[in-house]
Amino acid sequence: MKLQELSKNKLKKSKRLGRGPGSGRGKTAGRGTKGQKARAGHNIPRRFEGGQSPLIMRQPKKVGFRSFNEKPVSINLVLVEKYFSDGEIVSPKTLFERGLIESKKLSVKILGMGKITKNVKFRNCAMSESVKKQIKK
């Protein structure tokens, strides 16, 4: 490419609307006659159906509420008594290693079904009130 071969970047001029009948786009300026789309600043959403009840409103609605908060996995004291020995630590990691829960990242809550006779320590586990009472004893 040489300097004398460069040309001006020609921009296409936009059509001037509504400038008399001789312009080819006069009077209604290509909008037809009357109606909502012929008015200035018209903006009709795609979902608009001319006043008819919109499709989204006609659909049946799903009932209820689903919480996205993960519920903790509940483990009873019976299982803790069965799978753990004296002086061991009960945590989500050790429960996962023994096959009592599916993932070591899950939150765990210890429930009070059964009795505990062994001296075990609980780490990163929520506990019910009855379990807390048994541990204090």
N, CA, C and O atoms as a GROMACS GRO file, in nm:
protein
  548
    1MET      N    1   0.085  -0.118   0.000
    1MET     CA    2   0.000   0.000   0.000
    1MET      C    3   0.089   0.124   0.000
    1MET      O    4   0.184   0.136   0.078
    2LYS      N    5   0.055   0.217  -0.091
    2LYS     CA    6   0.132   0.340  -0.103
    2LYS      C    7   0.051   0.457  -0.054
    2LYS      O    8  -0.072   0.449  -0.044
    3LEU      N    9   0.118   0.565  -0.022
    3LEU     CA   10   0.053   0.684   0.032
    3LEU      C   11  -0.055   0.739  -0.061
    3LEU      O   12  -0.160   0.784  -0.016
    4GLN      N   13  -0.027   0.736  -0.195
    4GLN     CA   14  -0.125   0.790  -0.288
    4GLN      C   15  -0.245   0.696  -0.310
    4GLN      O   16  -0.345   0.736  -0.369
    5GLU      N   17  -0.233   0.569  -0.261
    5GLU     CA   18  -0.343   0.474  -0.277
    5GLU      C   19  -0.443   0.480  -0.162
    5GLU      O   20  -0.550   0.420  -0.169
    6LEU      N   21  -0.408   0.552  -0.055
    6LEU     CA   22  -0.500   0.566   0.059
    6LEU      C   23  -0.619   0.650   0.019
    6LEU      O   24  -0.606   0.748  -0.054
    7SER      N   25  -0.737   0.610   0.068
    7SER     CA   26  -0.857   0.688   0.039
    7SER      C   27  -0.924   0.725   0.171
    7SER      O   28  -0.896   0.666   0.275
    8LYS      N   29  -1.013   0.824   0.163
    8LYS     CA   30  -1.085   0.865   0.283
    8LYS      C   31  -1.178   0.753   0.327
    8LYS      O   32  -1.238   0.683   0.244
    9ASN      N   33  -1.190   0.739   0.455
    9ASN     CA   34  -1.285   0.642   0.509
    9ASN      C   35  -1.424   0.702   0.495
    9ASN      O   36  -1.462   0.792   0.570
   10LYS      N   37  -1.500   0.652   0.399
   10LYS     CA   38  -1.632   0.710   0.372
   10LYS      C   39  -1.735   0.648   0.464
   10LYS      O   40  -1.759   0.528   0.462
   11LEU      N   41  -1.796   0.732   0.546
   11LEU     CA   42  -1.902   0.688   0.635
   11LEU      C   43  -2.035   0.706   0.564
   11LEU      O   44  -2.058   0.806   0.496
   12LYS      N   45  -2.123   0.608   0.582
   12LYS     CA   46  -2.255   0.617   0.521
   12LYS      C   47  -2.338   0.714   0.604
   12LYS      O   48  -2.352   0.698   0.726
   13LYS      N   49  -2.394   0.815   0.539
   13LYS     CA   50  -2.475   0.913   0.610
   13LYS      C   51  -2.611   0.852   0.640
   13LYS      O   52  -2.668   0.780   0.558
   14SER      N   53  -2.662   0.882   0.760
   14SER     CA   54  -2.794   0.832   0.795
   14SER      C   55  -2.901   0.911   0.721
   14SER      O   56  -2.884   1.030   0.693
   15LYS      N   57  -3.012   0.843   0.689
   15LYS     CA   58  -3.119   0.909   0.613
   15LYS      C   59  -3.185   1.012   0.701
   15LYS      O   60  -3.211   0.988   0.819
   16ARG      N   61  -3.213   1.129   0.643
   16ARG     CA   62  -3.283   1.233   0.717
   16ARG      C   63  -3.432   1.211   0.698
   16ARG      O   64  -3.485   1.220   0.587
   17LEU      N   65  -3.498   1.183   0.809
   17LEU     CA   66  -3.640   1.149   0.802
   17LEU      C   67  -3.726   1.271   0.829
   17LEU      O   68  -3.688   1.364   0.900
   18GLY      N   69  -3.846   1.266   0.770
   18GLY     CA   70  -3.945   1.371   0.796
   18GLY      C   71  -3.907   1.508   0.746
   18GLY      O   72  -3.930   1.607   0.815
   19ARG      N   73  -3.847   1.518   0.626
   19ARG     CA   74  -3.806   1.647   0.570
   19ARG      C   75  -3.882   1.678   0.440
   19ARG      O   76  -3.823   1.724   0.342
   20GLY      N   77  -4.010   1.654   0.441
   20GLY     CA   78  -4.095   1.691   0.326
   20GLY      C   79  -4.117   1.576   0.230
   20GLY      O   80  -4.044   1.477   0.231
   21PRO      N   81  -4.220   1.589   0.146
   21PRO     CA   82  -4.258   1.481   0.054
   21PRO      C   83  -4.152   1.454  -0.053
   21PRO      O   84  -4.148   1.343  -0.106
   22GLY      N   85  -4.069   1.549  -0.086
   22GLY     CA   86  -3.969   1.530  -0.190
   22GLY      C   87  -3.851   1.444  -0.146
   22GLY      O   88  -3.776   1.394  -0.229
   23SER      N   89  -3.835   1.427  -0.016
   23SER     CA   90  -3.717   1.355   0.034
   23SER      C   91  -3.732   1.203   0.023
   23SER      O   92  -3.634   1.130   0.034
   24GLY      N   93  -3.854   1.157   0.001
   24GLY     CA   94  -3.877   1.012  -0.004
   24GLY      C   95  -3.904   0.952   0.133
   24GLY      O   96  -3.952   0.839   0.144
   25ARG      N   97  -3.873   1.028   0.238
   25ARG     CA   98  -3.901   0.982   0.375
   25ARG      C   99  -3.972   1.094   0.451
   25ARG      O  100  -3.939   1.120   0.567
   26GLY      N  101  -4.066   1.158   0.389
   26GLY     CA  102  -4.136   1.270   0.451
   26GLY      C  103  -4.259   1.225   0.527
   26GLY      O  104  -4.284   1.105   0.543
   27LYS      N  105  -4.334   1.320   0.573
   27LYS     CA  106  -4.460   1.303   0.648
   27LYS      C  107  -4.448   1.202   0.762
   27LYS      O  108  -4.415   1.243   0.874
   28THR      N  109  -4.473   1.073   0.740
   28THR     CA  110  -4.472   0.976   0.851
   28THR      C  111  -4.334   0.916   0.874
   28THR      O  112  -4.316   0.839   0.968
   29ALA      N  113  -4.237   0.949   0.789
   29ALA     CA  114  -4.096   0.908   0.806
   29ALA      C  115  -4.078   0.758   0.818
   29ALA      O  116  -3.998   0.712   0.899
   30GLY      N  117  -4.151   0.680   0.740
   30GLY     CA  118  -4.134   0.535   0.737
   30GLY      C  119  -4.191   0.461   0.855
   30GLY      O  120  -4.160   0.344   0.876
   31ARG      N  121  -4.276   0.528   0.935
   31ARG     CA  122  -4.334   0.463   1.052
   31ARG      C  123  -4.477   0.417   1.029
   31ARG      O  124  -4.542   0.367   1.121
   32GLY      N  125  -4.526   0.434   0.908
   32GLY     CA  126  -4.666   0.401   0.885
   32GLY      C  127  -4.754   0.510   0.942
   32GLY      O  128  -4.708   0.621   0.966
   33THR      N  129  -4.882   0.479   0.965
   33THR     CA  130  -4.970   0.582   1.020
   33THR      C  131  -5.022   0.540   1.155
   33THR      O  132  -5.070   0.427   1.173
   34LYS      N  133  -5.013   0.628   1.249
   34LYS     CA  134  -5.065   0.612   1.386
   34LYS      C  135  -5.016   0.484   1.455
   34LYS      O  136  -4.934   0.411   1.401
   35GLY      N  137  -5.066   0.460   1.571
   35GLY     CA  138  -5.032   0.341   1.646
   35GLY      C  139  -4.915   0.362   1.741
   35GLY      O  140  -4.844   0.463   1.736
   36GLN      N  141  -4.896   0.264   1.827
   36GLN     CA  142  -4.795   0.275   1.933
   36GLN      C  143  -4.654   0.286   1.876
   36GLN      O  144  -4.571   0.360   1.930
   37LYS      N  145  -4.626   0.214   1.769
   37LYS     CA  146  -4.491   0.216   1.712
   37LYS      C  147  -4.462   0.342   1.633
   37LYS      O  148  -4.346   0.369   1.602
   38ALA      N  149  -4.565   0.419   1.598
   38ALA     CA  150  -4.545   0.542   1.521
   38ALA      C  151  -4.508   0.660   1.610
   38ALA      O  152  -4.463   0.763   1.561
   39ARG      N  153  -4.527   0.646   1.741
   39ARG     CA  154  -4.504   0.757   1.832
   39ARG      C  155  -4.356   0.772   1.866
   39ARG      O  156  -4.277   0.678   1.851
   40ALA      N  157  -4.321   0.891   1.910
   40ALA     CA  158  -4.182   0.918   1.949
   40ALA      C  159  -4.150   0.844   2.078
   40ALA      O  160  -4.233   0.837   2.168
   41GLY      N  161  -4.030   0.789   2.085
   41GLY     CA  162  -3.984   0.722   2.207
   41GLY      C  163  -4.053   0.589   2.234
   41GLY      O  164  -4.057   0.544   2.348
   42HIS      N  165  -4.107   0.527   2.129
   42HIS     CA  166  -4.175   0.399   2.153
   42HIS      C  167  -4.074   0.290   2.187
   42HIS      O  168  -3.966   0.282   2.128
   43ASN      N  169  -4.110   0.209   2.283
   43ASN     CA  170  -4.025   0.096   2.321
   43ASN      C  171  -4.116  -0.010   2.380
   43ASN      O  172  -4.155  -0.002   2.497
   44ILE      N  173  -4.148  -0.110   2.300
   44ILE     CA  174  -4.239  -0.214   2.345
   44ILE      C  175  -4.156  -0.338   2.378
   44ILE      O  176  -4.083  -0.387   2.291
   45PRO      N  177  -4.165  -0.389   2.499
   45PRO     CA  178  -4.087  -0.508   2.533
   45PRO      C  179  -4.129  -0.628   2.447
   45PRO      O  180  -4.244  -0.636   2.404
   46ARG      N  181  -4.037  -0.719   2.422
   46ARG     CA  182  -4.067  -0.836   2.338
   46ARG      C  183  -4.174  -0.924   2.400
   46ARG      O  184  -4.246  -0.994   2.329
   47ARG      N  185  -4.184  -0.921   2.533
   47ARG     CA  186  -4.283  -1.006   2.600
   47ARG      C  187  -4.424  -0.949   2.593
   47ARG      O  188  -4.520  -1.017   2.630
   48PHE      N  189  -4.438  -0.825   2.546
   48PHE     CA  190  -4.568  -0.758   2.542
   48PHE      C  191  -4.656  -0.824   2.437
   48PHE      O  192  -4.613  -0.847   2.324
   49GLU      N  193  -4.781  -0.853   2.475
   49GLU     CA  194  -4.873  -0.923   2.385
   49GLU      C  195  -4.998  -0.841   2.358
   49GLU      O  196  -5.107  -0.896   2.343
   50GLY      N  197  -4.984  -0.710   2.350
   50GLY     CA  198  -5.096  -0.625   2.314
   50GLY      C  199  -5.201  -0.612   2.421
   50GLY      O  200  -5.317  -0.585   2.390
   51GLY      N  201  -5.165  -0.628   2.546
   51GLY     CA  202  -5.262  -0.615   2.654
   51GLY      C  203  -5.314  -0.749   2.702
   51GLY      O  204  -5.370  -0.759   2.812
   52GLN      N  205  -5.296  -0.854   2.622
   52GLN     CA  206  -5.334  -0.988   2.665
   52GLN      C  207  -5.245  -1.027   2.781
   52GLN      O  208  -5.132  -0.980   2.792
   53SER      N  209  -5.296  -1.114   2.869
   53SER     CA  210  -5.216  -1.158   2.983
   53SER      C  211  -5.089  -1.225   2.932
   53SER      O  212  -5.097  -1.323   2.858
   54PRO      N  213  -4.971  -1.176   2.971
   54PRO     CA  214  -4.846  -1.229   2.917
   54PRO      C  215  -4.825  -1.376   2.950
   54PRO      O  216  -4.880  -1.428   3.047
   55LEU      N  217  -4.745  -1.442   2.867
   55LEU     CA  218  -4.720  -1.585   2.881
   55LEU      C  219  -4.665  -1.619   3.020
   55LEU      O  220  -4.705  -1.718   3.080
   56ILE      N  221  -4.574  -1.537   3.070
   56ILE     CA  222  -4.514  -1.563   3.201
   56ILE      C  223  -4.618  -1.560   3.312
   56ILE      O  224  -4.605  -1.630   3.412
   57MET      N  225  -4.721  -1.477   3.295
   57MET     CA  226  -4.826  -1.469   3.396
   57MET      C  227  -4.928  -1.583   3.382
   57MET      O  228  -4.995  -1.619   3.479
   58ARG      N  229  -4.939  -1.640   3.261
   58ARG     CA  230  -5.036  -1.748   3.237
   58ARG      C  231  -4.984  -1.883   3.283
   58ARG      O  232  -5.062  -1.977   3.299
   59GLN      N  233  -4.854  -1.894   3.304
   59GLN     CA  234  -4.795  -2.022   3.343
   59GLN      C  235  -4.827  -2.054   3.489
   59GLN      O  236  -4.836  -1.963   3.572
   60PRO      N  237  -4.845  -2.185   3.522
   60PRO     CA  238  -4.866  -2.220   3.663
   60PRO      C  239  -4.740  -2.193   3.744
   60PRO      O  240  -4.628  -2.216   3.696
   61LYS      N  241  -4.757  -2.145   3.864
   61LYS     CA  242  -4.644  -2.108   3.948
   61LYS      C  243  -4.606  -2.224   4.039
   61LYS      O  244  -4.692  -2.299   4.085
   62LYS      N  245  -4.478  -2.238   4.064
   62LYS     CA  246  -4.431  -2.343   4.152
   62LYS      C  247  -4.456  -2.301   4.297
   62LYS      O  248  -4.423  -2.189   4.337
   63VAL      N  249  -4.514  -2.392   4.374
   63VAL     CA  250  -4.552  -2.361   4.511
   63VAL      C  251  -4.440  -2.399   4.605
   63VAL      O  252  -4.370  -2.498   4.582
   64GLY      N  253  -4.421  -2.323   4.710
   64GLY     CA  254  -4.327  -2.360   4.815
   64GLY      C  255  -4.198  -2.282   4.809
   64GLY      O  256  -4.182  -2.189   4.730
   65PHE      N  257  -4.106  -2.323   4.895
   65PHE     CA  258  -3.978  -2.254   4.910
   65PHE      C  259  -3.872  -2.359   4.937
   65PHE      O  260  -3.892  -2.450   5.017
   66ARG      N  261  -3.758  -2.346   4.870
   66ARG     CA  262  -3.647  -2.438   4.893
   66ARG      C  263  -3.528  -2.359   4.941
   66ARG      O  264  -3.479  -2.269   4.872
   67SER      N  265  -3.482  -2.391   5.058
   67SER     CA  266  -3.367  -2.322   5.115
   67SER      C  267  -3.240  -2.376   5.050
   67SER      O  268  -3.226  -2.497   5.030
   68PHE      N  269  -3.147  -2.286   5.019
   68PHE     CA  270  -3.022  -2.327   4.959
   68PHE      C  271  -2.916  -2.357   5.065
   68PHE      O  272  -2.806  -2.400   5.031
   69ASN      N  273  -2.949  -2.334   5.191
   69ASN     CA  274  -2.855  -2.365   5.299
   69ASN      C  275  -2.848  -2.516   5.317
   69ASN      O  276  -2.951  -2.582   5.326
   70GLU      N  277  -2.728  -2.569   5.323
   70GLU     CA  278  -2.712  -2.712   5.342
   70GLU      C  279  -2.745  -2.751   5.485
   70GLU      O  280  -2.700  -2.687   5.580
   71LYS      N  281  -2.825  -2.855   5.498
   71LYS     CA  282  -2.858  -2.903   5.631
   71LYS      C  283  -2.746  -2.997   5.676
   71LYS      O  284  -2.692  -3.073   5.596
   72PRO      N  285  -2.712  -2.992   5.805
   72PRO     CA  286  -2.604  -3.080   5.852
   72PRO      C  287  -2.645  -3.227   5.851
   72PRO      O  288  -2.763  -3.259   5.866
   73VAL      N  289  -2.549  -3.314   5.833
   73VAL     CA  290  -2.573  -3.459   5.840
   73VAL      C  291  -2.584  -3.496   5.986
   73VAL      O  292  -2.499  -3.459   6.067
   74SER      N  293  -2.690  -3.568   6.021
   74SER     CA  294  -2.709  -3.603   6.162
   74SER      C  295  -2.651  -3.741   6.192
   74SER      O  296  -2.676  -3.838   6.120
   75ILE      N  297  -2.573  -3.747   6.298
   75ILE     CA  298  -2.510  -3.871   6.345
   75ILE      C  299  -2.553  -3.892   6.490
   75ILE      O  300  -2.544  -3.800   6.572
   76ASN      N  301  -2.600  -4.012   6.522
   76ASN     CA  302  -2.643  -4.041   6.658
   76ASN      C  303  -2.526  -4.089   6.744
   76ASN      O  304  -2.426  -4.139   6.692
   77LEU      N  305  -2.540  -4.072   6.873
   77LEU     CA  306  -2.437  -4.115   6.968
   77LEU      C  307  -2.412  -4.265   6.961
   77LEU      O  308  -2.303  -4.311   6.993
   78VAL      N  309  -2.513  -4.342   6.919
   78VAL     CA  310  -2.498  -4.488   6.906
   78VAL      C  311  -2.384  -4.520   6.809
   78VAL      O  312  -2.303  -4.608   6.836
   79LEU      N  313  -2.379  -4.446   6.696
   79LEU     CA  314  -2.274  -4.469   6.597
   79LEU      C  315  -2.138  -4.423   6.648
   79LEU      O  316  -2.036  -4.487   6.622
   80VAL      N  317  -2.136  -4.313   6.721
   80VAL     CA  318  -2.010  -4.264   6.778
   80VAL      C  319  -1.956  -4.367   6.876
   80VAL      O  320  -1.836  -4.396   6.877
   81GLU      N  321  -2.044  -4.423   6.959
   81GLU     CA  322  -2.007  -4.526   7.058
   81GLU      C  323  -1.954  -4.652   6.988
   81GLU      O  324  -1.860  -4.716   7.036
   82LYS      N  325  -2.015  -4.686   6.874
   82LYS     CA  326  -1.979  -4.809   6.804
   82LYS      C  327  -1.847  -4.798   6.727
   82LYS      O  328  -1.766  -4.891   6.728
   83TYR      N  329  -1.824  -4.684   6.661
   83TYR     CA  330  -1.711  -4.672   6.568
   83TYR      C  331  -1.586  -4.603   6.628
   83TYR      O  332  -1.480  -4.606   6.566
   84PHE      N  333  -1.599  -4.542   6.744
   84PHE     CA  334  -1.484  -4.471   6.802
   84PHE      C  335  -1.445  -4.532   6.936
   84PHE      O  336  -1.530  -4.580   7.012
   85SER      N  337  -1.316  -4.530   6.963
   85SER     CA  338  -1.267  -4.584   7.091
   85SER      C  339  -1.228  -4.469   7.183
   85SER      O  340  -1.237  -4.352   7.145
   86ASP      N  341  -1.185  -4.501   7.303
   86ASP     CA  342  -1.152  -4.402   7.405
   86ASP      C  343  -1.041  -4.307   7.360
   86ASP      O  344  -0.940  -4.352   7.306
   87GLY      N  345  -1.059  -4.178   7.382
   87GLY     CA  346  -0.956  -4.078   7.354
   87GLY      C  347  -0.947  -4.032   7.208
   87GLY      O  348  -0.863  -3.949   7.176
   88GLU      N  349  -1.031  -4.083   7.121
   88GLU     CA  350  -1.028  -4.042   6.980
   88GLU      C  351  -1.104  -3.912   6.958
   88GLU      O  352  -1.184  -3.869   7.041
   89ILE      N  353  -1.075  -3.850   6.843
   89ILE     CA  354  -1.141  -3.723   6.807
   89ILE      C  355  -1.248  -3.751   6.703
   89ILE      O  356  -1.223  -3.816   6.601
   90VAL      N  357  -1.368  -3.700   6.728
   90VAL     CA  358  -1.479  -3.713   6.633
   90VAL      C  359  -1.488  -3.582   6.556
   90VAL      O  360  -1.517  -3.477   6.613
   91SER      N  361  -1.463  -3.588   6.424
   91SER     CA  362  -1.471  -3.471   6.337
   91SER      C  363  -1.526  -3.517   6.203
   91SER      O  364  -1.532  -3.637   6.177
   92PRO      N  365  -1.568  -3.423   6.116
   92PRO     CA  366  -1.617  -3.464   5.984
   92PRO      C  367  -1.516  -3.549   5.908
   92PRO      O  368  -1.554  -3.640   5.834
   93LYS      N  369  -1.386  -3.521   5.925
   93LYS     CA  370  -1.281  -3.597   5.856
   93LYS      C  371  -1.278  -3.743   5.904
   93LYS      O  372  -1.274  -3.835   5.823
   94THR      N  373  -1.280  -3.763   6.038
   94THR     CA  374  -1.275  -3.899   6.091
   94THR      C  375  -1.405  -3.976   6.063
   94THR      O  376  -1.403  -4.097   6.042
   95LEU      N  377  -1.517  -3.904   6.062
   95LEU     CA  378  -1.644  -3.969   6.029
   95LEU      C  379  -1.644  -4.016   5.883
   95LEU      O  380  -1.698  -4.122   5.851
   96PHE      N  381  -1.584  -3.936   5.795
   96PHE     CA  382  -1.573  -3.972   5.653
   96PHE      C  383  -1.482  -4.094   5.636
   96PHE      O  384  -1.512  -4.184   5.557
   97GLU      N  385  -1.370  -4.095   5.709
   97GLU     CA  386  -1.276  -4.207   5.700
   97GLU      C  387  -1.338  -4.339   5.745
   97GLU      O  388  -1.303  -4.445   5.694
   98ARG      N  389  -1.431  -4.332   5.840
   98ARG     CA  390  -1.498  -4.453   5.890
   98ARG      C  391  -1.622  -4.488   5.808
   98ARG      O  392  -1.688  -4.588   5.835
   99GLY      N  393  -1.653  -4.406   5.705
   99GLY     CA  394  -1.766  -4.436   5.615
   99GLY      C  395  -1.902  -4.398   5.669
   99GLY      O  396  -2.004  -4.450   5.623
  100LEU      N  397  -1.906  -4.308   5.767
  100LEU     CA  398  -2.035  -4.268   5.824
  100LEU      C  399  -2.099  -4.152   5.749
  100LEU      O  400  -2.221  -4.135   5.752
  101ILE      N  401  -2.018  -4.071   5.681
  101ILE     CA  402  -2.072  -3.964   5.597
  101ILE      C  403  -2.004  -3.971   5.459
  101ILE      O  404  -1.899  -4.033   5.443
  102GLU      N  405  -2.068  -3.906   5.358
  102GLU     CA  406  -2.019  -3.917   5.220
  102GLU      C  407  -1.904  -3.823   5.185
  102GLU      O  408  -1.827  -3.851   5.094
  103SER      N  409  -1.892  -3.712   5.258
  103SER     CA  410  -1.786  -3.616   5.227
  103SER      C  411  -1.734  -3.554   5.356
  103SER      O  412  -1.810  -3.530   5.450
  104LYS      N  413  -1.603  -3.528   5.360
  104LYS     CA  414  -1.547  -3.468   5.481
  104LYS      C  415  -1.575  -3.319   5.488
  104LYS      O  416  -1.545  -3.255   5.590
  105LYS      N  417  -1.632  -3.261   5.381
  105LYS     CA  418  -1.664  -3.118   5.380
  105LYS      C  419  -1.803  -3.089   5.433
  105LYS      O  420  -1.839  -2.973   5.454
  106LEU      N  421  -1.882  -3.192   5.456
  106LEU     CA  422  -2.019  -3.173   5.505
  106LEU      C  423  -2.017  -3.128   5.651
  106LEU      O  424  -1.926  -3.162   5.727
  107SER      N  425  -2.120  -3.051   5.689
  107SER     CA  426  -2.133  -3.015   5.830
  107SER      C  427  -2.206  -3.129   5.902
  107SER      O  428  -2.292  -3.195   5.844
  108VAL      N  429  -2.170  -3.150   6.027
  108VAL     CA  430  -2.221  -3.264   6.103
  108VAL      C  431  -2.286  -3.216   6.231
  108VAL      O  432  -2.237  -3.125   6.297
  109LYS      N  433  -2.398  -3.282   6.266
  109LYS     CA  434  -2.462  -3.254   6.395
  109LYS      C  435  -2.476  -3.386   6.469
  109LYS      O  436  -2.527  -3.484   6.413
  110ILE      N  437  -2.432  -3.389   6.592
  110ILE     CA  438  -2.440  -3.509   6.675
  110ILE      C  439  -2.571  -3.504   6.752
  110ILE      O  440  -2.599  -3.407   6.823
  111LEU      N  441  -2.651  -3.610   6.737
  111LEU     CA  442  -2.780  -3.617   6.805
  111LEU      C  443  -2.772  -3.715   6.922
  111LEU      O  444  -2.684  -3.802   6.925
  112GLY      N  445  -2.863  -3.702   7.017
  112GLY     CA  446  -2.852  -3.773   7.144
  112GLY      C  447  -2.919  -3.907   7.153
  112GLY      O  448  -2.956  -3.947   7.264
  113MET      N  449  -2.939  -3.980   7.043
  113MET     CA  450  -2.999  -4.113   7.053
  113MET      C  451  -2.891  -4.211   7.099
  113MET      O  452  -2.793  -4.233   7.028
  114GLY      N  453  -2.910  -4.269   7.214
  114GLY     CA  454  -2.811  -4.361   7.271
  114GLY      C  455  -2.735  -4.294   7.384
  114GLY      O  456  -2.761  -4.179   7.420
  115LYS      N  457  -2.640  -4.368   7.440
  115LYS     CA  458  -2.560  -4.315   7.550
  115LYS      C  459  -2.414  -4.328   7.514
  115LYS      O  460  -2.374  -4.419   7.442
  116ILE      N  461  -2.334  -4.237   7.566
  116ILE     CA  462  -2.190  -4.241   7.540
  116ILE      C  463  -2.117  -4.272   7.670
  116ILE      O  464  -2.137  -4.208   7.773
  117THR      N  465  -2.031  -4.374   7.663
  117THR     CA  466  -1.954  -4.414   7.781
  117THR      C  467  -1.806  -4.387   7.762
  117THR      O  468  -1.730  -4.382   7.858
  118LYS      N  469  -1.765  -4.369   7.636
  118LYS     CA  470  -1.624  -4.348   7.604
  118LYS      C  471  -1.588  -4.200   7.612
  118LYS      O  472  -1.673  -4.113   7.595
  119ASN      N  473  -1.462  -4.173   7.637
  119ASN     CA  474  -1.414  -4.036   7.646
  119ASN      C  475  -1.362  -3.993   7.508
  119ASN      O  476  -1.244  -4.009   7.477
  120VAL      N  477  -1.452  -3.938   7.425
  120VAL     CA  478  -1.413  -3.892   7.291
  120VAL      C  479  -1.426  -3.740   7.286
  120VAL      O  480  -1.504  -3.680   7.359
  121LYS      N  481  -1.347  -3.680   7.197
  121LYS     CA  482  -1.350  -3.534   7.181
  121LYS      C  483  -1.417  -3.500   7.049
  121LYS      O  484  -1.393  -3.566   6.948
  122PHE      N  485  -1.501  -3.397   7.050
  122PHE     CA  486  -1.572  -3.355   6.929
  122PHE      C  487  -1.510  -3.228   6.874
  122PHE      O  488  -1.489  -3.131   6.947
  123ARG      N  489  -1.480  -3.229   6.743
  123ARG     CA  490  -1.425  -3.111   6.676
  123ARG      C  491  -1.511  -3.080   6.553
  123ARG      O  492  -1.547  -3.171   6.479
  124ASN      N  493  -1.543  -2.953   6.533
  124ASN     CA  494  -1.619  -2.904   6.416
  124ASN      C  495  -1.752  -2.977   6.399
  124ASN      O  496  -1.796  -3.003   6.286
  125CYS      N  497  -1.816  -3.009   6.510
  125CYS     CA  498  -1.945  -3.076   6.506
  125CYS      C  499  -2.046  -2.997   6.589
  125CYS      O  500  -2.017  -2.955   6.702
  126ALA      N  501  -2.164  -2.977   6.533
  126ALA     CA  502  -2.272  -2.917   6.611
  126ALA      C  503  -2.331  -3.027   6.698
  126ALA      O  504  -2.328  -3.144   6.660
  127MET      N  505  -2.386  -2.990   6.814
  127MET     CA  506  -2.442  -3.091   6.904
  127MET      C  507  -2.577  -3.047   6.956
  127MET      O  508  -2.602  -2.928   6.976
  128SER      N  509  -2.664  -3.144   6.978
  128SER     CA  510  -2.793  -3.114   7.038
  128SER      C  511  -2.774  -3.093   7.188
  128SER      O  512  -2.671  -3.128   7.244
  129GLU      N  513  -2.876  -3.037   7.250
  129GLU     CA  514  -2.868  -3.006   7.394
  129GLU      C  515  -2.848  -3.135   7.478
  129GLU      O  516  -2.774  -3.136   7.576
  130SER      N  517  -2.917  -3.243   7.437
  130SER     CA  518  -2.907  -3.368   7.514
  130SER      C  519  -2.764  -3.425   7.508
  130SER      O  520  -2.718  -3.483   7.605
  131VAL      N  521  -2.697  -3.408   7.397
  131VAL     CA  522  -2.558  -3.455   7.385
  131VAL      C  523  -2.468  -3.372   7.475
  131VAL      O  524  -2.380  -3.427   7.542
  132LYS      N  525  -2.488  -3.241   7.477
  132LYS     CA  526  -2.406  -3.154   7.562
  132LYS      C  527  -2.421  -3.193   7.709
  132LYS      O  528  -2.324  -3.192   7.785
  133LYS      N  529  -2.545  -3.227   7.750
  133LYS     CA  530  -2.568  -3.269   7.890
  133LYS      C  531  -2.493  -3.398   7.921
  133LYS      O  532  -2.434  -3.412   8.028
  134GLN      N  533  -2.498  -3.495   7.824
  134GLN     CA  534  -2.430  -3.624   7.847
  134GLN      C  535  -2.278  -3.607   7.855
  134GLN      O  536  -2.214  -3.675   7.934
  135ILE      N  537  -2.222  -3.519   7.776
  135ILE     CA  538  -2.078  -3.496   7.778
  135ILE      C  539  -2.035  -3.433   7.910
  135ILE      O  540  -1.930  -3.466   7.963
  136LYS      N  541  -2.118  -3.339   7.964
  136LYS     CA  542  -2.086  -3.276   8.091
  136LYS      C  543  -2.084  -3.378   8.206
  136LYS      O  544  -2.004  -3.366   8.299
  137LYS      N  545  -2.173  -3.477   8.197
  137LYS     CA  546  -2.176  -3.582   8.301
  137LYS      C  547  -2.051  -3.665   8.295
  137LYS      O  548  -2.034  -3.758   8.374
   0.00000   0.00000   0.00000
